[in-house]
Amino acid sequence: ADRVPTSRSRGLGVTRLLSLYVETSVFGFALEDRARNREMWTSTTALFDAIRAGRFAGYVSDYSLAELGATGDPDLRRRLLALPGQYGLQRLPAHPGAGDVARVLVERGLVPAGKAADAEHLAMMAVQPGLDVLVSWNYRHIVNVSVKRSLSPVLLEMGFRIGFEIATPQEVLGQDE
């Protein structure tokens, strides 16, 4: 029997679907099925299928859509931009406070200056309280112990929440087995 991964609302005992913010790196692996990346492709498409089936609530931000839209190859760009709609991800507009949070993350060295878009994804998790998990394949700037350990103190200092996870599609799907 399939069980639905949920998150408990504080104090109410009410459960809801886990809300997944899918950042840009994940979309590329939905179209990448070469042998060397087969495991990532399999996990990514399984995650997207689970979102489409209603087992998770999936979100994509304007930041991710802008990154996908900057893809040089027109055919690849079209295919990437079609994925959120194809799998039922909901659009999150850019949040006015996310830019400030992202700047601080770069200034504090959590994310390199040349990778400000990665800081924007982390910032979206802080400013959107309904998101449970930032899903990424970006091990260098998002899904790593250093970022995870450094992020909470900076966000707390800025007055933001830290009650979210950062995980790969594989880790998210592990909750579903």
N, C-alpha and C positions, 0 to 999 in steps of 0.2 A: 504494500500500500504506500502510495506517495504521501509524504507528510509535507506540509507547507512550512518553509522556514519563516519564522515570525520574529518580531521584536515586541517586547512588552512595553506598553505605555506606563509611565510612572504612576504607581499607586492605584490604578484603575483595574488592573487585571485583564485589560482588553488587549487582544493581540492584533497585529496588522502585518502585512507583508513587509519583508525587509526592503528598504529603499536603496537601490544601487545607483550610484553616480558613476557612469562609465566614461572614463577619460579617453583621449584620442588614440593612445597606443593600442587599445583593444580592437578598434575597428579595423586596423590594418591586418590583424591576424584572422579576421573573419574571411578575408579574401586570399590569404596566404596558406596554400595547402601543399607546398613543396615538402618533400620528405624530411628535410632538416628541421622544419617547423611544424610538423604534423601534429605533435602533441598540443602545442599552443593553439593551432587551428581547431582541433577537436574540442578542446576546453572552451574556446571562445564561442564556437557555434553552438555548443551545448548550453552555455550560459544564455546566449541570445534566444535560443529555442525555449528555455525555461522562462525568460521574461515574456516572450510572446504567448506562452501557455498560461501566464498569470501566476506563476509560482514566485515571482519577484516583481517589484515595481521598479522599472528601469528609467533612468533619466540621462539626458545628454545636455550639456550646456552650450550656450552661444560661443564660449571659448573653444570647445571641441569642434563645433561646427565651423568656426572660422579657420581652425587649423586644417580640418579636412578640406575646406574650400580652397585652401592655398596649395593643395596638391598640384604639381605641375602638369601631369598627364591628364588631359581632359576626360578620357574614358574612365580612368581610375578614380578621378575626382567625382564623377557622376555616380559611379558604383559605391564609393565610400559614403557620399551624402545620401544615398538611397537607403542605407542600412538602418538608421534610426527608425524611419517610418516602416520599413519592412518588418522590423522586430518589435514595434510598438513602444519604443522609448519615447518618453515625454520630454519636451524641450524646457530647459531651465534658462530663463533670460539672464544675461550678465547682471550680477548684483552690484549696486553702487559701492558697497563696502569691501568687495572682494579685491579690488585694485589696491587699496591701502594695505590690506593684509598681505597680499602678494609682494608688495614692495618691501614690507618689513621682513618677510621670509627670505628675500634676496639679500637685503641689507645685513641680516644676521647670519648669512652664509648657509642656510638650509638648502637653498637651491642656487646654482650659479647664475650670475647676471644674464648670461646668454640664453638661459632656459626659463625665462620669466613665465612662459605659458604653463610650465609645470607647477610653478608657484601659484598660478591662478587656479589650477585644479585643487590644490591643497586648500587654498583660501575659500573656495566654494563650499567645502565641507564645513568650515568654521561658520560661515555666514548663513547657511541653509540648515536650520536645526532639524528638519525632517529627514535628512539623509543619514543612512546607517553605515554604508560602506562605500569607499572610493575604490573602484575596481580598475586595475592598471596592470600592464606588462612592463612598465618602465621601472626596472630594478635600479637604475643608476640614480634617479632623482626623486622617486616616489615610494616604491615598495622596497624599502630596506630598513634595517634596524636603526641606522644612524638618523634617518629622517624621522622615523616613528618615535624614537626616544627624544629627539630635540624639539619636535613639533609641539607637544603638549605644554611644556613650560612657556614657550613663546606665546601660544594662543591664550593660555590662562592669564599671562601678564597683560595681554591686550583686552581681556574681558570676554573672550569667546569660549565656547564649549569645547570639550575634548572627547565627548562620548560617541566617537565614531571609529570605525576600523578602516585599515588600508589593506587590501588583499588582491591577489591575482584571481582570475576566473576559476582556476583550479581550487583555490582555498574556499571560495564562495560555494562552489558546487559540492565540496566536502560536507557542508552543512545539510545538503539535500539527500545524502545517502542514508 
